């Protein structure tokens, strides 16, 4: 794999806590506005500039993208963002509770994305991809990293330990309890050699960021007949973690109605398709099971896969069994990506939140799923297939604004 150090535009350490922000795509406009209120350095003003406009201005209005460029220029003029003088990799450690994960922030080559060496498990949607294309072109930079997995290497731990022996560039503990610590790697050549032996990277989170980066590179390549393939616009920001360190959370579902069925008729339909027993709470006891909330009670559903399902890495997934055996044929959810009756929420406490919403009359039933494993994700990507929509929820999330990848060359031209 071609995974390079880069010349970072990064947060000045003394204001890094003010700049650091959640990824643009995990907050809506109202939440972004709330987080940035009274915070002129909040990076959401660059990554979600629509927060500074009234709601009658569409998020894709040209003025919104101009504002992103203005804010990035302001952040640099004020000294809140500083440009490094030498390319580097960065060690990014996330810690929450007993969980820790260590990855490398660098830049991938779009040619590895185009060839399929960077594996995907999700189809991108035209509107979000177009938004990130316009945003990237407006600010001439990748504002946030694509989260990726790689199989790992035994030598990686020693390189991390060496980096952690030095003082970190940033050490931030966020309100959600996640600690984000970043060091500059001194062993760039050793890291580059390590990653060059990897046969594949796997996009975990950030498919639209990767797709938009490839689209921007294709446009610039077409307009630059003298390109060599080594221009900075051929690269995009990524944070690559060993696969066994990534943590996938559940992505649960609420259905607003039972498509005209009474609760009793729905129970009968469920019992014909699954083994059903009472459950003490919303967390399934393991893979191959899911929890159903109905009329204030939790039930655990289990099943046996058919031979055809076992042979198909997508059909074998718990989320596919739910869709193919219940949501589609019983509740009429033909396309879970677009059906307005289906509400999704990810994270450790999402099932309780959805059940509380259903109890308030906002839904008829809740489905709590066991998380997809990283091995399942990689198997689907290796087969050239895609996961069902809203299948994976990666946490903890990386912060935006600490490390930015400008698309110009090292001289800043």
SVG drawing of the C-alpha trace seen along z (x, -y; Angstrom):
<svg xmlns="http://www.w3.org/2000/svg" viewBox="-55 -37 68 63">
<polyline fill="none" stroke="black" stroke-width="0.4" points="0.0,0.0 1.1,-3.6 0.6,-5.3 2.7,-8.5 3.7,-11.0 2.4,-14.5 2.9,-18.1 0.2,-18.8 -1.8,-21.9 -2.6,-21.4 -4.0,-23.0 -1.8,-25.3 -1.4,-23.3 -2.5,-26.2 -5.9,-26.3 -6.3,-22.7 -9.0,-22.0 -11.1,-24.9 -10.6,-23.8 -11.2,-20.0 -14.7,-19.0 -16.7,-15.9 -16.7,-14.7 -19.0,-16.8 -21.3,-13.8 -22.2,-12.8 -24.0,-16.1 -26.9,-17.7 -27.1,-21.5 -28.8,-22.3 -26.3,-20.3 -23.4,-21.8 -24.8,-25.3 -25.1,-24.5 -21.6,-23.1 -20.1,-26.1 -22.1,-28.8 -19.7,-31.2 -16.8,-29.2 -15.1,-31.1 -12.3,-28.5 -14.6,-25.4 -13.6,-23.5 -17.2,-22.9 -17.2,-26.4 -14.9,-25.0 -16.3,-21.4 -20.0,-22.4 -20.1,-26.1 -23.9,-25.8 -24.2,-26.3 -23.5,-30.0 -26.5,-30.4 -30.2,-30.6 -32.2,-27.4 -33.7,-28.8 -30.2,-28.7 -29.6,-25.2 -26.4,-23.5 -25.2,-23.2 -25.6,-26.9 -22.4,-28.2 -22.1,-30.8 -21.8,-28.0 -18.7,-26.6 -17.2,-30.1 -17.6,-30.5 -15.7,-27.3 -12.8,-28.7 -13.0,-32.0 -13.0,-30.3 -10.0,-28.1 -8.1,-31.2 -9.1,-33.0 -8.0,-30.1 -4.6,-30.3 -4.3,-34.1 -5.1,-34.1 -2.5,-31.5 -5.0,-28.9 -3.8,-26.5 -0.1,-26.2 1.7,-24.6 4.4,-22.0 7.7,-22.4 8.4,-18.7 6.2,-15.8 5.4,-13.4 3.2,-10.5 1.2,-11.0 0.3,-8.4 -3.3,-8.8 -4.3,-7.0 -7.9,-6.9 -8.7,-5.7 -12.0,-5.4 -12.5,-3.2 -10.4,-0.1 -10.4,-0.4 -7.4,-1.8 -6.6,-1.9 -3.5,-3.2 -3.4,-4.2 -1.3,-6.2 -2.5,-9.4 -1.0,-9.8 -2.2,-10.1 -3.4,-7.3 -3.0,-7.3 -6.2,-7.6 -4.8,-5.0 -5.1,-2.4 -8.7,-3.4 -9.3,-3.3 -7.7,0.1 -9.7,1.7 -6.6,2.2 -8.5,-0.1 -11.5,2.0 -15.0,0.7 -18.1,2.1 -20.6,-0.7 -22.1,-2.4 -21.9,-6.1 -24.9,-8.4 -24.7,-11.1 -25.7,-14.1 -23.3,-13.6 -20.5,-12.8 -21.1,-15.9 -21.2,-18.0 -17.7,-16.7 -16.3,-17.3 -17.4,-20.9 -16.2,-21.3 -12.8,-19.8 -12.4,-22.0 -13.4,-25.1 -10.9,-24.7 -8.3,-22.9 -7.8,-20.3 -9.1,-17.2 -10.7,-18.4 -11.0,-15.1 -9.5,-11.6 -11.0,-8.4 -11.0,-5.7 -9.3,-2.6 -8.4,0.9 -5.4,3.0 -4.4,6.5 -1.6,5.2 2.1,6.2 3.9,7.3 6.5,4.6 3.9,1.8 3.7,1.9 7.4,1.2 7.1,-1.9 4.2,-3.1 6.0,-2.7 8.9,-4.7 6.7,-7.5 4.8,-7.5 8.1,-8.0 8.2,-11.6 5.9,-14.5 2.6,-14.5 1.5,-17.2 -2.0,-17.0 -3.6,-15.3 -7.3,-16.1 -10.0,-14.6 -13.5,-15.3 -16.8,-15.6 -17.8,-12.1 -14.8,-10.7 -12.7,-9.9 -9.0,-10.8 -7.3,-11.8 -3.5,-11.8 -1.4,-12.5 2.4,-12.3 4.6,-12.9 6.4,-9.7 10.1,-10.0 10.5,-6.7 8.8,-7.6 10.9,-5.3 10.2,-2.3 6.5,-3.0 6.5,-3.5 8.2,-0.2 5.7,1.5 2.7,0.2 4.2,0.9 3.9,4.6 0.2,4.4 -1.9,5.9 -5.1,4.0 -6.6,1.3 -10.3,1.4 -12.5,-1.7 -14.2,-1.5 -15.8,-4.9 -15.7,-7.7 -16.7,-6.2 -18.0,-9.6 -14.7,-11.3 -12.7,-8.8 -14.9,-8.8 -14.9,-12.6 -11.1,-12.7 -10.8,-10.3 -13.3,-12.5 -11.3,-15.7 -8.1,-13.9 -9.7,-12.7 -10.9,-16.2 -7.5,-17.8 -5.6,-15.1 -7.8,-15.6 -7.1,-19.4 -3.3,-18.8 -1.9,-17.1 1.6,-17.2 0.7,-15.5 3.0,-12.8 0.7,-11.0 2.7,-12.3 0.9,-15.6 -0.6,-16.1 -4.1,-16.1 -3.6,-12.4 -3.5,-11.7 -6.1,-11.9 -6.1,-12.0 -6.5,-8.7 -6.1,-7.2 -5.2,-3.5 -5.7,-1.2 -4.9,2.5 -8.2,4.3 -8.2,6.0 -8.2,2.7 -11.2,1.2 -14.5,1.3 -17.8,1.6 -21.0,0.7 -24.5,1.7 -26.7,-0.1 -30.3,0.4 -33.7,-0.2 -37.1,-1.6 -40.1,-1.0 -42.8,-3.6 -45.8,-1.3 -46.6,2.4 -48.1,1.9 -51.6,2.3 -50.9,5.5 -52.1,5.7 -49.4,6.4 -50.8,10.0 -50.7,10.6 -47.1,9.2 -46.0,11.6 -47.5,14.5 -45.5,13.5 -42.3,13.2 -42.9,16.6 -43.2,18.2 -39.8,16.9 -37.7,17.0 -37.3,18.8 -38.7,16.4 -38.0,16.2 -38.4,13.4 -35.3,11.2 -34.2,9.2 -33.0,6.3 -32.1,4.8 -28.7,6.5 -28.7,9.7 -26.8,12.6 -24.5,13.0 -24.3,13.1 -27.2,14.9 -29.7,13.2 -31.5,9.9 -33.7,8.3 -37.2,7.1 -39.0,4.4 -42.8,4.6 -45.4,3.1 -42.9,2.5 -41.3,5.9 -38.0,7.2 -37.8,10.6 -34.8,12.4 -35.1,13.8 -32.7,16.5 -32.5,18.4 -30.6,21.0 -29.0,19.9 -29.9,21.7 -27.0,23.2 -27.5,20.4 -27.2,17.7 -24.1,19.3 -22.5,19.2 -23.1,15.5 -21.1,13.1 -23.9,10.5 -26.9,12.7 -25.3,14.4 -25.2,11.1 -27.7,10.6 -28.9,7.3 -29.6,9.1 -31.6,11.8 -33.7,9.1 -34.3,7.4 -34.9,10.5 -37.1,12.4 -39.0,9.7 -38.7,6.0 -39.2,6.7 -41.8,9.5 -43.8,8.6 -43.4,4.9 -43.0,3.8 -39.6,2.2 -38.4,2.7 -35.4,0.3 -34.2,-0.4 -32.0,-3.2 -35.0,-5.3 -38.0,-4.1 -39.1,-7.0 -40.8,-4.5 -37.4,-3.1 -35.3,-5.1 -31.7,-4.2 -29.5,-5.0 -26.0,-3.8 -24.0,-3.4 -23.9,-1.5 -27.1,-3.0 -29.1,-3.4 -31.5,-0.5 -32.6,-2.1 -33.0,-5.4 -35.1,-4.0 -37.3,-2.0 -37.9,-5.1 -39.0,-6.9 -41.3,-4.0 -42.8,-4.1 -43.6,-7.8 -45.6,-6.8 -42.9,-7.5 -42.7,-3.9 -44.2,-0.5 -41.2,1.8 -37.4,1.6 -34.8,4.1 -31.5,4.3 -28.7,6.0 -25.4,7.6 -22.6,5.6 -21.1,6.6 -17.5,7.9 -14.5,6.5 -13.9,9.9 -17.4,9.9 -16.8,6.4 -13.5,7.4 -15.0,10.6 -17.8,8.6 -15.2,6.0 -12.9,8.8 -15.8,10.3 -16.5,7.0 -19.9,6.7 -21.5,4.1 -23.0,4.2 -26.7,3.3 -27.2,-0.3 -26.6,-1.4 -24.8,1.8 -21.7,0.4 -21.2,-2.2 -17.5,-2.9 -16.7,-4.4 -14.8,-6.2 -14.9,-8.8 -11.8,-10.6 -11.7,-14.4 -11.6,-16.9 -9.5,-20.0 -6.3,-18.7 -4.7,-17.4 -5.6,-18.7 -4.2,-17.7 -3.7,-20.6 -3.9,-19.6 -1.2,-21.9 2.5,-20.9 5.1,-21.3 5.9,-24.8 2.4,-25.9 1.9,-26.8"/>
</svg>
